Amino acid sequence: MASTIPDPIPRSQGAQATPSAPADRPGRIEAHGIDHIPDDERHGHPRELFSVWAAANVNYLSLVIGGALVLMGLTLWQAVAVIVVGNLFWLLTGLLATSGPAAGAPSEVITRAVYGVLGNRVNNAVGGWLVSVCYFALNLAAAATAAFALVEKAGITANTPVEVAVIVVIAALTLAISVYGHALIIRLYLPITLVLTAVFAVVAFAVLRHADFSYAPVETLSGAPLWTLLVAGTTMIASGPLSYTTSADFSRYLPRTASKKAIVAWTALGAFLPSVVVCSLGAFAATTVDMSDPQNALQTILPGWFTPVFLLALVLGTISINALTAYSAGLALQAVGLRIRRTVSVLFDGAVAVALTLYGLLVSNFLDTVSNALQVVVVLIGPLMAIYATDIVLRRCRYDGLALGDETPGGPFWYTGGVNLAGALAVLAGVTSAALCVDTLYTGPVAAALGGLDLSLPVGMTVAAGLYALLMRNDPTVLAARARA
């Protein structure tokens, strides 16, 4: 029996739902949490995933990261190359999305096949819920900063009570989307994508008019220092797609027969294109303005009338990405084993994120600490992504959603004492290997021996994926999945 209580929305007891009248509708709070989605409630087309991921990746933080690459010492075209390579990791996010329709379940449940019923609760608590809430707080802080500037332009002093109100309002709008859930996200994100595309087209015109296309830093790097910076920049860009081990959450309502290639393509392309464009705009802008303060710097090259529109777009883009984050965090909290409705779990996650944001912006530098911690999180999320992707390949993306919902001892994914030792050992080996190679808040021995070259991402992912594939090659659940028609 699944360890969750469905949301209190009655499901039809009459004729089965059809694609023309699905139970999953935009104006209705989503009834499903981490429970299995029956075939007769599946609907939609993989192309809908494009706007979901596009809206979430036209955002302020992408501009900041793109500008940071130039500030770190790369030439303009080195920065653009890093942006393209780092964003290729969205292909893994697309691959993970294929498991949603196969199982009719979210990522938070599918990974029971990887870690076991009890082991997966730990995975969801740390790799799912905690990381999501931290990202929610950081994105909320970024949106609030833009909103504070907008309030000031309206002639209202952004004192503490006003700042608190602004943060709460932005969080409320975000959580409203997350609470209504999947159907509203699918419906809203296409127009949001179109609006954000129009706004950033104006930003692109202004930036490209002023950009120095031959820009190079005063001291051009070469040799080991250059490679160290290139790898660090790629890791920073890749941390975005690698943080989305939850992409099946947004594809699980698709029909079981939906094309896997289309799911990979629309998911990856929807995230890749805007991420590359917006990050590159940040890099281009850094050749002409000081992107250490991008919000104010960009206003110096944008038309005066457009500044409020730009600030509103920054808030809207952050709401889009945070709605996805909060939605998945709510599912992760259910998958940890708490018997609460999805709507309640989403609101709880939002309350925690708001508290972190208020504390960080108004009381201390807490968000700086969280930001630094998330730099190290790549040590964890890289191996987690690699193992999940490897499991999909091993099982040929064949998952039994009903079996994954069986949490009883002796169930197919109970493994040994509720833990799949192969998954646990692979994570441990991947994280340990990555930790030896990291050079962020601390320098691991391998990074020190290589002069600061941080290979934590490729090493951690390779070790984790390789060991998991080796240990699971003859696992009965894998062999059964591969034999399934």
TABEL-V967046 format. One record per helix or strand of 2 or more residues. SS is the DSSP state (alpha for helix, beta for strand). FROM is the first residue (numbers start at 1). TO is the last residue. Records with the same first field share a line. If there is no record, write none. Layout:
# TABEL-V967046
SS->FROM-TO + FROM-TO
This chain:
# TABEL-V967046
alpha->19-21 + 39-41 + 48-57 + 60-71 + 76-87 + 90-103 + 107-110 + 112-115 + 117-153 + 160-180 + 182-210 + 223-242 + 247-250 + 260-285 + 291-299 + 304-335 + 342-362 + 366-394 + 401-404 + 421-437 + 445-449 + 456-472 + 476-483
